[in-house]
């Protein structure tokens, strides 16, 4: 049985894609809404054209912390499919003018309001709700989202997903805290599950490191197959097992859609993150006594 204390999103939420009249009234960040999105970067289009890549090229989840090492991995863009039905996704996003600390700020700030979430990916993000502690003023940005759950409804390709993303400390995925000074690097780590039922189906990492003109984000997902598990004491029986079976066998269409989704949303974010962060910090400083 599921733990009744497990947080759940509002079951009566009403959602819509895009912004309706009045959605941004009174929001200081309204000018950052831009539904016109840039095309996929050429290096991502080339990776998709290659189709599924050989599984040995993929980063094993147990070696996820090697994202902190210098250099690049064999698969930085693209996807692979495994015999157990799981898939691995990799994308690299160049982020001029962005610092790792800005990314930590974003993952805290956007999650508490649907309109903020929609700024990130106007063509796919539908709803956001946050379940977690309220951060005290002065708390480092990374610590503000760790331990919380972001409930999001979003399209990945043509499919609408209702997700629960639980953010965990990077050391849970093998990273060293000493190697994640927010001025130089961060790692956003989480488990990905369904929000309406207690079922997880993968892991995500967005590793961000400083480069000459800003930062680069190297995103990784491990999903489906062996990664499908019940949570909160639930048993994989009945309806839960039926849902799990659908997630155990993922295919190329879903993998391609994930590559496109991640690349588009992160490139769109990179285009406005330095400006919105700078404006937020100005306002935040002005509000302090």
LOLUM-671667 format. One line per 10 residues: number of its first residue (from 1); their letters; for each residue x, y, z of C-alpha. Coordinates in pm, whole numbers. Layout:
% LOLUM-671667
NUM = a = X,Y,Z ~ ... .
% end
This chain:
% LOLUM-671667
1 = xxxxxxxxxx = 0,0,0 ~ 110,354,-69 ~ 210,581,215 ~ -87,812,271 ~ 155,1088,374 ~ 314,1094,29 ~ 262,1438,-123 ~ 36,1454,-426 ~ -50,1734,-668 ~ -389,1906,-668 .
11 = xxxxxxxxxx = -625,1646,-819 ~ -863,1921,-934 ~ -605,2130,-1114 ~ -718,2290,-1437 ~ -446,2315,-1695 ~ -383,2464,-2036 ~ -89,2493,-2270 ~ 48,2842,-2324 ~ -68,3162,-2156 ~ -426,3282,-2143 .
21 = xxxxxxxxxx = -527,3646,-2107 ~ -452,3756,-1752 ~ -213,3471,-1668 ~ 82,3712,-1644 ~ -98,4015,-1501 ~ 109,4166,-1220 ~ 403,3928,-1272 ~ 735,4114,-1276 ~ 880,3846,-1501 ~ 607,3870,-1767 .
31 = xxxxxxxxxx = 846,4011,-2027 ~ 1042,3685,-2029 ~ 749,3496,-2180 ~ 849,3419,-2538 ~ 659,3145,-2721 ~ 895,3167,-3021 ~ 1161,2903,-2972 ~ 1488,2858,-3159 ~ 1542,2553,-3383 ~ 1722,2251,-3245 .
41 = xxxxxxxxxx = 2100,2302,-3243 ~ 2281,2139,-3533 ~ 2474,1899,-3310 ~ 2145,1763,-3171 ~ 1990,1724,-3516 ~ 2298,1531,-3628 ~ 2276,1302,-3324 ~ 1907,1228,-3388 ~ 1981,1147,-3752 ~ 2215,869,-3638 .
51 = xxxxxxxxxx = 1935,684,-3461 ~ 1990,471,-3149 ~ 2352,436,-3044 ~ 2537,130,-2920 ~ 2465,71,-2549 ~ 2837,41,-2456 ~ 2876,410,-2551 ~ 2634,515,-2276 ~ 2720,638,-1932 ~ 2626,377,-1673 .
61 = xxxxxxxxxx = 2418,518,-1388 ~ 2664,379,-1134 ~ 2933,595,-1300 ~ 2721,911,-1316 ~ 2966,1108,-1103 ~ 3225,1090,-1383 ~ 3034,1383,-1533 ~ 3251,1587,-1296 ~ 3567,1471,-1475 ~ 3735,1688,-1735 .
71 = xxxxxxxxxx = 3660,1623,-2100 ~ 3359,1456,-2260 ~ 3199,1113,-2278 ~ 3150,892,-2583 ~ 2783,987,-2602 ~ 2710,1354,-2532 ~ 2407,1384,-2761 ~ 2159,1118,-2863 ~ 1999,808,-2718 ~ 2032,436,-2678 .
81 = xxxxxxxxxx = 1782,155,-2619 ~ 1851,-148,-2402 ~ 1724,-506,-2413 ~ 1538,-465,-2081 ~ 1325,-186,-2230 ~ 1514,102,-2071 ~ 1661,397,-2253 ~ 1948,637,-2198 ~ 1931,1001,-2309 ~ 2219,1249,-2340 .
91 = xxxxxxxxxx = 2217,1614,-2445 ~ 2472,1892,-2426 ~ 2352,2253,-2402 ~ 2585,2549,-2435 ~ 2480,2836,-2208 ~ 2664,3164,-2276 ~ 2656,3404,-1984 ~ 2512,3144,-1746 ~ 2678,3037,-1422 ~ 2615,2705,-1244 .
101 = xxxxxxxxxx = 2468,2903,-954 ~ 2205,3052,-1186 ~ 2090,2701,-1274 ~ 2056,2615,-904 ~ 1850,2931,-860 ~ 1624,2838,-1152 ~ 1546,2491,-1022 ~ 1428,2645,-696 ~ 1254,2955,-832 ~ 1055,2816,-1126 .
111 = xxxxxxxxxx = 896,2524,-943 ~ 651,2711,-723 ~ 431,2868,-990 ~ 291,2740,-1319 ~ 355,3065,-1506 ~ 724,3051,-1414 ~ 743,2692,-1532 ~ 586,2783,-1865 ~ 856,3043,-1935 ~ 1098,2752,-1964 .
121 = xxxxxxxxxx = 930,2563,-2248 ~ 627,2748,-2387 ~ 539,2471,-2632 ~ 526,2186,-2379 ~ 505,2292,-2012 ~ 153,2293,-1871 ~ 150,2294,-1489 ~ 381,2310,-1186 ~ 327,2262,-813 ~ 588,2239,-538 .
131 = xxxxxxxxxx = 592,2014,-230 ~ 877,2098,2 ~ 1007,2318,279 ~ 1002,2697,245 ~ 1361,2819,232 ~ 1476,3080,480 ~ 1627,3400,334 ~ 1996,3356,263 ~ 1974,2979,211 ~ 2201,2872,-78 .
141 = xxxxxxxxxx = 1994,2815,-390 ~ 2082,2447,-428 ~ 1965,2374,-76 ~ 1628,2537,-149 ~ 1513,2261,-384 ~ 1691,1958,-237 ~ 1448,1720,-69 ~ 1147,1873,-242 ~ 917,1731,-508 ~ 823,1918,-824 .
151 = xxxxxxxxxx = 490,1806,-967 ~ 481,1895,-1334 ~ 248,1827,-1624 ~ 427,1853,-1956 ~ 422,1724,-2310 ~ 710,1511,-2429 ~ 639,1483,-2797 ~ 266,1422,-2829 ~ 229,1252,-2489 ~ 121,1444,-2179 .
161 = xxxxxxxxxx = 312,1330,-1872 ~ 203,1392,-1513 ~ 530,1368,-1326 ~ 677,1383,-979 ~ 1045,1484,-979 ~ 1210,1447,-639 ~ 1538,1632,-603 ~ 1811,1456,-408 ~ 2156,1567,-289 ~ 2421,1505,-558 .
171 = xxxxxxxxxx = 2618,1278,-327 ~ 2329,1031,-349 ~ 2431,982,-713 ~ 2800,961,-632 ~ 2911,1324,-669 ~ 3158,1484,-430 ~ 3035,1799,-259 ~ 3389,1936,-284 ~ 3365,1928,-663 ~ 3038,2122,-682 .
181 = xxxxxxxxxx = 3126,2476,-582 ~ 2829,2666,-734 ~ 3071,2917,-887 ~ 3226,2636,-1091 ~ 2984,2343,-1114 ~ 2653,2201,-1000 ~ 2462,1879,-1046 ~ 2082,1879,-1039 ~ 1987,1522,-948 ~ 1644,1368,-921 .
191 = xxxxxxxxxx = 1421,1066,-943 ~ 1142,1078,-1201 ~ 805,925,-1121 ~ 435,954,-1191 ~ 246,1206,-980 ~ -95,1035,-950 ~ 34,691,-850 ~ 341,587,-646 ~ 557,470,-934 ~ 907,586,-1028 .
201 = xxxxxxxxxx = 1058,515,-1366 ~ 1398,676,-1385 ~ 1670,920,-1286 ~ 1792,1251,-1421 ~ 2108,1457,-1386 ~ 2184,1801,-1525 ~ 2555,1857,-1468 ~ 2660,2217,-1528 ~ 3021,2334,-1543 ~ 3196,2660,-1615 .
211 = xxxxxxxxxx = 3346,2713,-1959 ~ 3513,3014,-2115 ~ 3200,3212,-2209 ~ 2957,3081,-1949 ~ 2857,2722,-1878 ~ 2765,2400,-2048 ~ 2496,2164,-1926 ~ 2536,1791,-1982 ~ 2201,1622,-1920 ~ 2151,1250,-1868 .
221 = xxxxxxxxxx = 1839,1037,-1820 ~ 1809,669,-1734 ~ 1446,561,-1776 ~ 1220,258,-1811 ~ 1317,-108,-1788 ~ 1520,-183,-1478 ~ 1454,166,-1338 ~ 1079,117,-1289 ~ 1004,77,-916 ~ 720,132,-672 .
231 = xxxxxxxxxx = 768,397,-404 ~ 635,477,-58 ~ 575,116,38 ~ 351,40,-259 ~ 339,-306,-416 ~ 364,-367,-790 ~ 27,-537,-819 ~ -297,-465,-1001 ~ -328,-119,-1153 ~ 23,-25,-1044 .
241 = xxxxxxxxxx = 175,-325,-1220 ~ -21,-244,-1537 ~ 120,109,-1533 ~ 468,-24,-1462 ~ 452,-263,-1757 ~ 381,24,-1994 ~ 692,204,-1870 ~ 920,-100,-1880 ~ 929,-107,-2259 ~ 1027,230,-2401 .
251 = xxxxxxxxxx = 1103,277,-2767 ~ 1281,498,-3016 ~ 990,742,-3054 ~ 991,819,-2682 ~ 1369,841,-2671 ~ 1384,1085,-2963 ~ 1110,1295,-2805 ~ 1310,1313,-2483 ~ 1622,1432,-2666 ~ 1422,1703,-2845 .
261 = xxxxxxxxxx = 1240,1808,-2528 ~ 1553,1839,-2316 ~ 1751,2022,-2582 ~ 1473,2269,-2664 ~ 1387,2356,-2305 ~ 1749,2401,-2195 ~ 1844,2611,-2496 ~ 1537,2830,-2444 ~ 1623,2869,-2076 ~ 1981,2968,-2160 .
271 = xxxxxxxxxx = 1853,3253,-2377 ~ 1690,3442,-2089 ~ 1837,3300,-1766 ~ 2116,3558,-1719 ~ 1872,3848,-1753 ~ 1594,3709,-1535 ~ 1843,3606,-1266 ~ 2004,3950,-1263 ~ 1662,4117,-1234 ~ 1558,3880,-955 .
281 = xxxxxxxxx = 1874,3947,-753 ~ 1823,4324,-790 ~ 1467,4294,-664 ~ 1565,4053,-389 ~ 1835,4289,-263 ~ 1597,4584,-271 ~ 1346,4390,-58 ~ 1600,4313,216 ~ 1595,4538,526 .
% end
